[in-house]
Each structure stands twice: as structure tokens, then as C-alpha cells.
Amino acid sequence: MDLKELITEGESFLMSVRRTSFGDYIADSKGYAEWGAKSLMFLQSLYPNHPQTERFDFWVKRNMCDENECEQLIAILKAFHEINPKIAEVDYDKVLSKIFEKFHICARQLKRRHAGRPTLEIKDEYDVQDLLNAILRLHFEDVRPEEWTPSYAGGNNRMDFLLKNEEISIEVKMTRDGLKDKELGDQLIIDIAKYKTHPKCKFLYCFVFDPEGYIRNPRGLEHDLTKEHDGLSVKVYIRPI
């Protein structure tokens, strides 16, 4: 259903207004209420922060089911239909880039709790995943940790995170003694091949947390792997710099 259909449906309620000495009311109050709720959901999905969406919400919650209210709601829908405000698109690449760039600051801040209270210490890859999981949920509606990938090289594998609505996967690494330039590069090449088999993965972000500076040439490794791999767009972030 689109705006034009919602407007037409709303106007149909005005054709059966019941005139009384107390006011002019919509005869089909149940159908009118359902139309109002449906129209509000439509506006909230397309224009969630628009002032006129908030105004529409006000009139729906008023719930008087009278002619004036119906006319106000229809007028708002018509304004959206005629003006057609541009729907703001979220730049998810910019959001993820900022998360990866600032991750070490967040991890460091966790150590500075009031009165020395217990905190999350980033000691290994699982700690990185736990903190990143919490941060991702501030920005994305559907975050799926440890999503299964289709069979690859004789076995099933799990991806660290799948942002299902955005078709984005995130692979997380934390460097250590024994996981440096060559070993990390080899692992990421295998991971990229694995992620290419997932039908809901069009973009892969590889986040490598390297607080001790084990990687000698981080920019070179990023440059070698950040590209299209047989239709899968891959970006590698090794942080902090």
C-alpha cells in the first residue's frame, strides 16, 4: 500500500460521516482506527523523524473519530504525497568506520570505572566480540552473532556478526604473539572465501584489534585485501593505528 491508496481509503470515511447535535463522527470507527494505525506505521517507517509524522501521531492518539480529525490526517498524508520529502539514507560504511576507529578509546575507558569496580577487560578475541556486539546494537536493529555460513571446505563455519537488514558481515580478530602479519593475512584470505558462500552477505568488514602493535605493516595488509572478491565487497580495518 502506498500514500495514494491510504489517502483514498481515508477519504472514504468522510463519505459516511454521522451528523449529530454533539458533532460529526466517522460511522465506521473501527475501520477508521485501523486505517489511522496503518497510516502511522507507514509514515514512521519512511519518515521516522519528520515533524509531520509526529503531528500525525498526535492526531491518531487523539482518537476522537470525528470529521475534523480525519481531515487533518488526510491533509498530512497529502502533504507527504505532494512534497515527497527525500528519505535520508544511513551511510552504514561511515557508521562502521567510526566504530572501528574509536573502538580502542571505548575499550580503554572501560578500565577507568568508578571506585575500581569490575569491568570488561579486552584480553582476547571473545572480549572484542562482546564489546563490539554491544556497540553495534546502538546503531543496527538486527545484529546476529555467530551466524552459520553454508558449508565450506568440508565443514560448517560461523561468522562473527551478520547485520541481516544491511547484508553486512563482520569478522573480528585480535592480534597476539603467533598471530602477526603473515598468519593474520592467511586467516583473512580463508575467511573471505568462507563469507562469499553466504547468500545474505554482500559486504564484509574485517576488524582487527591490534592494541599491542603486533602488525608491522597494517596499511599494506589493509590495502592488499580491501577490494572486491568475486562480488563480495571487503574492507579491512586494523586498529588502533
C-alpha positions as CSV (number, residue, x, y, z in Angstrom):
1,M,0.0,0.0,0.0
2,D,1.3,3.5,-0.9
3,L,0.4,7.0,0.1
4,K,-2.2,7.5,-2.6
5,E,-4.1,4.4,-1.6
6,L,-4.0,5.5,2.1
7,I,-5.4,8.9,1.1
8,T,-8.2,7.3,-0.9
9,E,-9.1,5.0,1.9
10,G,-9.1,7.9,4.4
11,E,-11.4,9.9,2.1
12,S,-13.9,7.0,2.0
13,F,-14.6,7.6,5.7
14,L,-15.6,11.1,5.1
15,M,-18.4,9.9,2.8
16,S,-20.2,8.2,5.7
17,V,-19.9,10.8,8.5
18,R,-22.7,10.6,11.1
19,R,-24.1,14.1,11.8
20,T,-25.3,14.6,15.4
21,S,-26.0,17.5,17.7
22,F,-22.8,16.8,19.5
23,G,-20.6,16.7,16.4
24,D,-19.8,15.0,13.1
25,Y,-18.4,11.5,13.7
26,I,-17.0,8.7,11.5
27,A,-19.6,6.0,11.2
28,D,-17.1,3.1,10.9
29,S,-15.0,3.9,14.0
30,K,-13.2,0.5,14.0
31,G,-12.2,0.7,10.3
32,Y,-11.1,4.3,10.8
33,A,-8.9,3.4,13.8
34,E,-7.3,0.6,11.8
35,W,-6.6,3.0,8.9
36,G,-5.1,5.6,11.2
37,A,-2.7,3.0,12.8
38,K,-1.8,1.6,9.4
39,S,-1.1,5.0,8.0
40,L,1.0,6.0,11.1
41,M,3.1,2.8,10.7
42,F,3.7,3.7,7.1
43,L,4.9,7.2,7.9
44,Q,7.1,6.1,10.8
45,S,8.8,3.5,8.5
46,L,9.6,6.0,5.8
47,Y,9.8,9.3,7.7
48,P,10.5,8.4,11.3
49,N,11.9,11.8,12.5
50,H,9.8,14.1,10.3
51,P,7.7,16.7,12.2
52,Q,4.6,15.9,10.2
53,T,4.9,12.3,11.2
54,E,4.9,13.4,14.9
55,R,1.9,15.6,14.1
56,F,0.1,12.6,12.5
57,D,0.9,10.6,15.7
58,F,-0.7,13.3,17.8
59,W,-3.9,13.3,15.8
60,V,-4.2,9.5,15.8
61,K,-3.7,9.3,19.6
62,R,-6.4,12.0,20.0
63,N,-8.8,9.2,18.8
64,M,-11.9,11.3,18.6
65,C,-13.0,9.7,15.4
66,D,-14.6,12.9,14.2
67,E,-14.6,14.6,10.8
68,N,-12.1,17.3,11.7
69,E,-9.6,14.7,12.9
70,C,-10.0,12.6,9.7
71,E,-9.5,15.7,7.6
72,Q,-6.3,16.6,9.5
73,L,-4.9,13.1,9.0
74,I,-5.7,13.1,5.2
75,A,-4.1,16.6,4.8
76,I,-0.8,15.3,6.3
77,L,-0.8,12.3,4.0
78,K,-1.5,14.5,1.0
79,A,1.4,16.8,2.0
80,F,3.8,13.9,2.1
81,H,2.4,12.6,-1.3
82,E,2.8,16.0,-3.0
83,I,6.1,17.2,-1.5
84,N,7.6,13.7,-1.3
85,P,10.5,14.6,1.1
86,K,13.7,12.7,0.5
87,I,14.2,9.7,2.7
88,A,17.5,10.1,4.5
89,E,19.8,7.1,3.9
90,V,22.1,6.0,6.6
91,D,25.7,5.7,5.5
92,Y,26.5,2.4,7.1
93,D,30.1,2.4,5.8
94,K,30.7,5.6,7.7
95,V,29.0,4.3,10.9
96,L,31.1,1.1,10.9
97,S,34.3,3.0,10.1
98,K,33.7,5.3,13.1
99,I,33.0,2.3,15.4
100,F,36.3,0.7,14.4
101,E,38.3,3.9,14.6
102,K,37.1,4.7,18.1
103,F,36.9,1.1,19.5
104,H,40.2,1.3,21.3
105,I,39.1,4.5,23.1
106,C,35.9,2.8,24.3
107,A,38.0,-0.3,25.5
108,R,40.4,2.0,27.3
109,Q,37.6,3.9,29.0
110,L,36.1,0.7,30.4
111,K,39.2,0.3,32.6
112,R,38.5,3.6,34.3
113,R,35.4,2.6,36.3
114,H,34.4,4.5,39.4
115,A,36.0,3.2,42.7
116,G,37.7,0.4,40.8
117,R,34.6,-1.5,40.1
118,P,34.8,-4.7,37.9
119,T,34.8,-4.2,34.2
120,L,35.3,-5.9,30.9
121,E,39.0,-6.3,30.1
122,I,39.9,-6.9,26.5
123,K,42.2,-9.9,26.7
124,D,41.2,-11.9,23.7
125,E,39.1,-12.1,20.6
126,Y,35.9,-13.0,22.5
127,D,36.2,-9.9,24.7
128,V,36.5,-7.8,21.5
129,Q,33.3,-9.5,20.1
130,D,31.4,-8.9,23.4
131,L,32.1,-5.2,23.4
132,L,31.6,-4.8,19.7
133,N,28.3,-6.6,20.0
134,A,27.0,-4.0,22.5
135,I,28.2,-1.1,20.4
136,L,26.7,-2.4,17.2
137,R,23.2,-2.7,18.8
138,L,23.3,1.1,19.3
139,H,23.3,1.5,15.5
140,F,21.6,-1.6,14.0
141,E,18.3,-3.2,14.6
142,D,19.1,-6.8,13.7
143,V,22.5,-7.9,14.9
144,R,23.1,-11.7,14.7
145,P,26.2,-13.0,16.4
146,E,27.7,-16.3,15.3
147,E,25.5,-16.8,12.3
148,W,26.2,-20.1,10.4
149,T,27.7,-19.9,7.0
150,P,27.0,-22.5,4.3
151,S,29.4,-25.5,4.1
152,Y,32.8,-24.5,3.1
153,A,35.9,-26.8,2.6
154,G,34.1,-29.8,4.1
155,G,32.6,-28.2,7.2
156,N,30.2,-25.5,8.5
157,N,31.6,-22.3,9.8
158,R,30.3,-19.4,11.9
159,M,30.6,-15.7,11.1
160,D,31.2,-13.4,14.0
161,F,28.3,-11.0,13.1
162,L,25.6,-10.6,10.5
163,L,23.8,-7.4,10.1
164,K,20.9,-9.0,8.3
165,N,18.9,-6.0,7.1
166,E,22.1,-4.4,5.6
167,E,23.5,-7.7,4.3
168,I,26.8,-6.9,6.1
169,S,29.0,-9.4,7.8
170,I,31.8,-8.6,10.3
171,E,34.8,-10.8,11.1
172,V,36.7,-10.0,14.3
173,K,40.3,-10.7,15.1
174,M,42.6,-9.8,17.9
175,T,46.3,-10.0,17.4
176,R,48.7,-11.9,19.7
177,D,52.0,-13.5,19.7
178,G,51.7,-16.0,16.9
179,L,49.0,-14.0,15.0
180,K,51.0,-11.4,13.2
181,D,51.3,-10.2,9.6
182,K,51.6,-13.4,7.6
183,E,49.4,-15.5,9.9
184,L,46.7,-12.8,10.0
185,G,46.8,-12.4,6.2
186,D,46.4,-16.1,5.7
187,Q,43.4,-16.3,8.1
188,L,41.7,-13.3,6.4
189,I,42.1,-14.8,3.0
190,I,40.4,-18.0,4.2
191,D,37.6,-16.0,5.9
192,I,36.9,-14.0,2.8
193,A,36.5,-17.3,0.8
194,K,34.1,-18.6,3.5
195,Y,31.9,-15.5,3.6
196,K,31.5,-15.5,-0.2
197,T,29.3,-18.6,0.2
198,H,26.7,-16.8,2.5
199,P,23.6,-15.7,0.5
200,K,22.9,-12.7,2.8
201,C,26.5,-11.4,2.8
202,K,27.2,-8.7,0.2
203,F,29.7,-6.6,2.3
204,L,32.4,-8.0,4.6
205,Y,34.2,-5.9,7.2
206,C,37.2,-7.4,8.9
207,F,38.0,-5.7,12.1
208,V,41.4,-6.5,13.6
209,F,42.1,-5.2,17.1
210,D,45.9,-4.7,17.5
211,P,46.4,-2.9,20.8
212,E,50.0,-4.1,21.2
213,G,51.1,-3.2,17.7
214,Y,52.0,-6.8,16.6
215,I,51.2,-6.0,12.9
216,R,54.3,-4.4,11.3
217,N,52.6,-3.2,8.1
218,P,48.9,-2.7,8.9
219,R,48.3,-0.3,6.0
220,G,49.9,-2.7,3.5
221,L,47.7,-5.6,4.7
222,E,44.6,-3.4,4.6
223,H,45.4,-2.3,1.0
224,D,46.0,-5.8,-0.2
225,L,42.7,-7.2,1.0
226,T,40.3,-4.2,0.8
227,K,38.7,-4.8,-2.6
228,E,36.0,-6.8,-4.5
229,H,36.5,-10.5,-4.1
230,D,34.2,-12.2,-6.7
231,G,31.3,-9.9,-5.9
232,L,31.9,-9.6,-2.2
233,S,33.0,-6.1,-1.2
234,V,35.7,-6.4,1.5
235,K,37.1,-3.8,3.8
236,V,39.8,-4.4,6.4
237,Y,40.4,-2.2,9.4
238,I,43.5,-2.8,11.6
239,R,43.2,-0.5,14.7
240,P,44.4,1.3,16.6
241,I,46.8,3.0,14.2
